[in-house]
Amino acid sequence: MKLGSRIIALALGLSLPSCTFIIDRSAEQCSTDSDCSSFPGTVCSAEKVCSEPACSTHQQCVEQLGPYHACKVADGVCIDMRSPECTVVEGDYAKEDAILFGVVVPTEGEAAEKGRLITNAVRLALREIGQTANGLPPAPGKSARRPLAFVGCNDDSDADTAVTAAKHLVSLGVPAIVGAAFSGITIKMATEATIPGGTLVISPSSTSVAITDLADDGLVWRTAPSDIYQAEALTLYAQTIQDSVRQQLSMQAGDKLRFAIVHKGDAYGSGLGRAVEIALQLNDAPALAVSNNGFYQRFDYGDPDNAAQNPPKYAAAIQAMLDMEPHIIFAFGTRESVLDVMAPIEAGWQSVSYRPRYVLSDGGVIPQLWSSVVKDDAQLRRRITGTIPGTTNPRFNVFRGAYNTQFQDGTSPDVFGAAGAYDAAYLLAYSTVASGAAQPTGHELASGLAKMVPPGQLVNAGVDSLSTTFSLLGRGESIDFNGASGPLDFNVETGEAPSDIQIWCMPANANGVAQSNVFSGMYLSATSGSLTGTIGAVCD
């Protein structure tokens, strides 16, 4: 983690928190270090001025200021690796050859579980590499192996907070960040902080199609698939749901179904809504055909994460659904799609002849869905299904076992994003070796990631392949990375890979109370482009 020339703050005009504490040097400010307590990260210099301590190594800063400080070698001053948003520092960061990454996810608030599990998955991967291989192979011309470390930041599910956190990480010189958890936040963080800063971003759970064509200078990658695949799965699954409803209600050939899509007004929700709408077939015609006027509706309920430009319209969306009385409602969003839209629709439903089937996208998979919205309502539980990227391959099962052994904090490795974060951490470690650089830049890491695609030798995520993979990459060879989240056959132009999309449901425990979502047995095969398998008895 030689911050030296990797600190980009000067070139970008980004200032570190400690730098803002230097005041008028023409007057004596202090006589002892304790006089500088109002200016965190500073000491009393020989000139009796509160300033950052001089340094040439990270260890000097640790000795002078305590843990979580490092040397900004280019300026010869110590800096605090933490900020109000970035409070977690793990790994042997004080070693001069350490490789430092960042993580930006929500670790507080309603999406905290997702952020914690992503951070845990990164933590697990770096621990495995450290414990099994004692870190990365030595830098060129060196003999000591390189430890891996990371700075973890909380974006509080807020795009502006994510930008602030990312700018802090860029100022530290991190070459790559795992995150963000959500598409809109990833896009804003990348465009306003990491792309200008030359830092690579690899998201484990951002799926918006808008990311594919982002002007990212090759610096935005993801282990999550584009929503092109989820939209395809949803479109095909829509026909399965329609057939089921028709059979349940004994509808005749000429009877028409009513179908609605309600979605969040961000890149994720809008992208999914439009993509499904275009391909959707309803009542033996395209959903947008004149014959479906009054039988199909798409409603944008706004964006709570960008209320100034697209304020939430929950009440209007709910009333539109209650007036229309759709047989099927597709809801594409995050937590609000469940708590602020779907649950009120269900509570206000008036028709006694039927209740709607709900299909949620991956963003609606939140603990409150089964713990409070559904709970012991068996009828509602069976009327809710959804789609989510995922795999049942053996590598995921190995990852799940390792995760559950390491962490007992209530988070689940089955939640979308966990396996992708684990893979992202391994990919960053491998791309560091592939780059051949002692301290790689974001662009050098991107070049390294381009060596992780077929027809290289197949390499599985996890500890079993570490030494072999390091040797292959050290010789300049390519690998074919098979991750816990599935085969990651990246398109190096877009930085993304295809994935299977699972149809999920919510089983009940012995007391009839809904449990977290599970794969149903039906999924979209990314290889064939068709729905495969059947809905299993687990969903009953």
N, C-alpha and C positions, 0 to 999 in steps of 0.2 A: 504494500500500500504506500509506495513512495509518492507522497502527494505532490512533491516538487512541481515538475512541469505539467503534471496532470491537473493541477488546480487551474480551473478555467475562469475563476471569478474575475481576474483583472481584465481579461479580454472581453468579458461580457458586461463589465460594469456592475457585477453582482457583489454586494458587500456582505460580509459575514457579521453576525450579531456583535462579536467582540470588537470589530473595527469601528462600530458606531460610538463606542464609549470614549474614544480619544478626544479630549477637549483642548482648550487653549494651552499650548505648550510654553507660552511666554511667561506663565505664572507657575509658581510652585504649587503642586497639587497634593503631595503626600510626603510623609517621612518614613512610613513603614508600609508593608504590604496590606496590613489591616485597614489602612486609610483608603484603600481602593476597593473595599467591599461593595460599594455602590455600583461598581463597574465590573460585572462578572467576567472572569477570564483574564483579568489584568493584574499586574504587580507594580510595585513602586520601583521605577528605574533609577539609575545613577543620577539622572537629571531631575529627580524628584517629581516625575510625571507618571501617571497611571497609564500603562501601555502593555501590550502583549509581551510575554517573556521572549527573549531571544533564544533560538534553538538551531540545531542542525540535525537532530534526530527526534523521532517520536518519543523515545524513552525519556529524553530530557523534559519534554512537556508533561509526561505522566509524573515524573519526579517533582516538578515545580508546581503543577496545578492539580494533580490527582488523576484518577481514571477518566477515560473518554476524551482526552486531549491528544492532539497530534501536531506534528510540525509542518507548517506550510513552508517547505524548504526554500521555495523561490524567494520568499520575503524574509526568511529566517525568523519567523514568529510562530508562537503557538496558537492554535485555534481549538474551539470547542466543537466536537463532532456532533453534539446534540443541538436541538432547537426546540421551541415549544411544541412543534408537531412531531419531531423526531427524537424520541426518548430512549429507544432501545438500541444498544450497541453490544454485539455478541461476536466472539471470536478473538483470535490473538492479533488484534489490530495494530499493536505497538511494534510488531516485527516489521523491519524495513522492507521486506519483500512480500508482505501480506497483500492479498487481493481483496479489495473492499467493494461490496455491492450495496444497493439500496433496495428497500421494500416500501411501497406506498399503497396502503390498503386501509379500510375502516376497521379500527380496533376498539372503537367505542361507539355507542349509539345502537340503533336498531339493527344495523348490518354488522355488528361487532363479531358475531360468530364466524361469518365468512372471512373477515379480515384476519381473525386469530388463526383459523385453520390454514389459510394461505401462508401466514408467517410461520406456523408450525411446520408446514410441509417444506418450506425453504430451510428452516432450521434442521429438520431431519436429514435432508440431502447433504448439507454442509457438515453435519456431524458424522455422517457415514463416510464421507470423503476424508475427513480429518482422522477418524478412528481407524479406518481400514488402510488408507494409503498415506497417512501422515501429511495430508495436504496435496497440493499439486506438485508436479516435478519441478526441479530448480529452474530458475530463469536462465536464459542463455548466458554462459560464462560464469554462472554461480554454482555452488554446491549444495546450498541449503534448500530444502523443500519449502514451498510457499503455503502458509496457512490461508484459509478463507474466512472472511468476516463480513458482517453486514450491519447497516444502520436501518432500523425499522421505524417507519413513520405512520402516524394515524391521519388519514385524510377526512375522517368523520363523514364519509359519503358526500363530501362537498368539493366541487371542482376547483374553486378558488383556494381552498385549503390544500388540495393536492398540488396545485401549482406552486404554492409557497413552500411546501415540503420538498418538492422536486428541485426548486431553485437552490434550496439549502444543500441538497445532495450534489447537485451540479457544482456548487461552489466548493464542495469537499473534493471534487475530482473523481467521483465514482464513475466508472465507465458504463454501468448498466443498472437498471432498476427493474425489479419484478413488480408489476402492477400496471395500471390500477385494476380494481376489481370490476368496475362497470365501464361500459363503452363510452358514454359521454364524458366521464371524468378522464378516461385514458386519452381521448382526443384532445381535450383542452390542455391537459398536463403536457402532452407531447408537443402541441403546436406552440405553447407559450413558454415552455421551460426546457424540455429535454432535447428537442430537435435543434433549437438555437444553440444549446449548450454542447451538442455533439455527443449526447449520452443515449445509449441504446435502451429501449423499453421493450420488455417482453411480458405481455399480459396473459394470465392463466384463465381468464374468464370473460374477457370483452369480446363480444361476438358480432357487433354491428357491421353491416356491409360497408358502411361509410369508411371504415378503417382500411379496407382493401386498397382504395385509390387515394388514400391520404398522401399529400406531398411531404413525405417523411425522410427524404434523403437516405432511404434504406435503413432507418433507425427504429422503426416500429415493427415488432414481430409479435406473434402470439401462439401459444400452445392450444388456445381455444379455436374452434373452427368458425369460419364466417357463417352468418345467419342464412346464407344461401342454402346451406344444407338443412338447417332447422325449418326454413320456409318450405322447402321441398317435402320434408317429413310431415309438417303440419297440413300441407295441401293434400297429400295422399291420405293422411289420417282423417281428414275432414270427411272423405267419402265413406270411410268405415263408420264414423260416428253417425252420419246421415242414415246409412242403412240400418244401423242399430235402433235409432229413434223411430224410423218408419215401422220397423217390425214391432217395437214396443207399443206404439200407439195404433197399430193395425191400420196404417194409412194406405189409401188406394193409390194407384199409379198417377192419377191426376191431382192428388192432394199436394199442396205446396208447403215446404218447410220454410220457416223464418230463421235467418242466420245473421249474427252480428259479430263484428270485431270491435273491441274497445282497446285502446292502446295509449301508452304514455307518449307524450309529444317530443321525445328525445330521439337521437339517431337510432337507438336500439328499437324502441317501440314502433316508431314511424316506419323504419326500414322493414321490420317484420310485417307490419300491417299492410303496407303497400305491396310487398312481394307476394303475400298469401292472396290478397285481393285479386291481383292480376291473373293468377293461375287457378283460382278457386272455381270449381264447378258446383252449381246449385240448381236443383230442380231441372236437371237435364239441359242446362245452359250455363254460359259464363255468369258468374255472380253479378257482373256489371251490365248484363244484357237488360234490355227494356222489359223483358218478360219477368224480371226479378225486381222491378220497382215495387217498393213496399215490403219486399220479402228479404231484402239484404240492406245492411247499413254498416258503415265503418265510422267510428266516433273517436276523435282525438281528445282525450280528457286533460290535456295540458301536461306541463312538466314541473313538478314540485322542486326539482333541482335547478330550475331556471325560471323561477316565478315571474321575474321582471318582464321577460319576453313572451312567455307562454304560461300564464297563470293556470293553476289547476281548476278544472271545471267538473269536479266530481258530481255535484248535485245534478247538473245538466245531463251528464252521462248516465247516471242512475235513473233519472226520470225518463230519458229516451229509451232505455231498455225496458222499464216497467210499462211504458206506453206501447212499445213494439211487441213485447212478449215473445222474444225469440225462443225457438226450440234449442238452439245451440249458441253459446257465447264463447268466442275465443278472446282471451285477455292477455295482452302482451305488455308487460311492464315489470316493475320490481315490487317491493313490499306494498306499495299503494294499490297495485292492481288487485291484491287480495283483500287488504284491510279497508281501503277507502272506496272500492268499486264493487268487487264481487260480493263481499259480505253484506253490504247494504242492499244490493239487488236481491239477494236471497231473502233478506229480512223483510223486504217490502213487496215480495211477489204476491200477486192476487189470484192468478188463475188456479182453479182447483182441478183442472183436467190433466195438467202436467206441470213439471218443473224443469228448468233448463239443464242441459249438459254443459259443463264448463271445461274448457281446455286451456291450460296455462302454459306459457313458455317457461324457459329455465329461470328467468328472473323472479317468477312467482313462487319458487320453491323456498319458502321461509318456514322456520319452526312454528310460527304462530298459525300457519295454515292447519296443521294437524293438532296443535296443542290447545288452540282456542276456537278457531273458526269452525272446524269440523268436530273435533273431540269425539263424543259418543253418538253423533248423528250418523247412523249407518247409511241412511238413504243419501244424504249429501256426500258422504265419503265416496260412495260408488258413482256419483255423478261428476266427480272431479278427476280428470287425468291431465296429462301434459307431455311435453317433450323436453329433452335435455341431452346435450352432447355427453357421450360416455361409452365405455367399453366394458366387456366382461373378460378381457384377456388375462392370462395368467400373471402378467407383470402388475396389473392393478391389484390382484389379490395379494401379491407379495408386499406391495406398498401398503395396502390396508393393514396387513398384519404388523408391519414395522411401525406404522403410525400409531395403532392402538396400543402397542407395547410401550411406546415412548410418551404418549400423551393421554391423560385421563382427566381432561378439563371440560368435558361435555361436548367438545367439537367432534364432528364426524368426517372421516376421510372420504365418505361417500358423497359429500356435498360437492357440486360442480365447482371446480377451481382448485381443489386440493391436489389432485393428481397432476394437473397442469402446472401448478407452482413447483411441485417436486421435480417434474421434468425440466422446467425452466431453469432451476438452480443447477441441475446436472449439465444442461446445455451450455450455460454460461461458464461453468468450470471447464468443460471440454473445449469450448471455443477459445478460452484463454490459452490453452495449450496449443490449439490449432493455429492461433495467430502468430505464435513464435515470438511474441513481445513480452518483455519483462513486466511492463505495466500497460496492458492494451487500452486503446481508446475505444469509444463506442463503435466507430467505423471498422476498426480491426476486429472487434468481436463479431460484427455483422459478417465480415469476410470469413471468420471462423465458422459461424453458423451455416454458411453456404457449403461447408464440407460435411454437413450432417445429413446428406440425402443419398438415396440410391444412385449408382450401384455399389456404393461402398460396402464394407463388411458389416453384417448385421450385429448390432450392439444393443443389449437390453439396458434399460435404466436400472440403477441399483449397484450394489457393491460387487456383484459377481464378475462384472466386466471391466472393472476400473483399470487394472494394470495393463490389460490387453489394449484397452482404448487409448490410454496415455501413450503407449508405444506406437500404435498406429498413427495417431495424430502427430506425435513427435517426429515421425518420419515423413510427414507431409501427406499422408494418405487420408482418404475420406472414409466416413462410416455411415451406416444406415441405422439411425437411432429409433429404437422401438421403445416408446415411453410407457409409463404407467397409465397415461391418458389415452394410449393407443399409438399406432404407427404414425410418426410425425414426418411424413414425406413432404417436406417444405417446398413450396414454390419460392425460389430464392428472389424472384422479382417482387412478390407481395409479402413475403415473410409469414406465410400461413400455410396450414395443411388441412386436408379433408378429415372428416371424422364421421363415425357412425352416430346416429341420433336415436336415443332410446325413447320409447313410450313408457311413461311411469304411471303408477297408481299408488294409492295409500292403503295398505293392509291394516287389519285391526288386530289388537292383542286379544288374549283370552277373555278380557272383560268388555270387548267390543269397542274399545277406544282406539281411535286412529293413531297409527304410528307414522314415522317419517317415510317419505316416498321411496319406492323400490322400483327396479326395472320390471316391466310387466312380462317380458318375453317377446314382445314385438319391437322391431327397430328398423330404422332406415339404414340400409347398407350403403356406405359411401362408395363401395366398389361397384355394386350393381345399380344403385339409384332406385331401388324398389324397397317396399316394406317387406320385411322378412319375419317369420315366426308368428305366434299367436298370443293373444292376451291370456295369461296363465291363471290358474286357480288362486294364486296368491292375491289377486285383485278382488276376489269375492268378498 
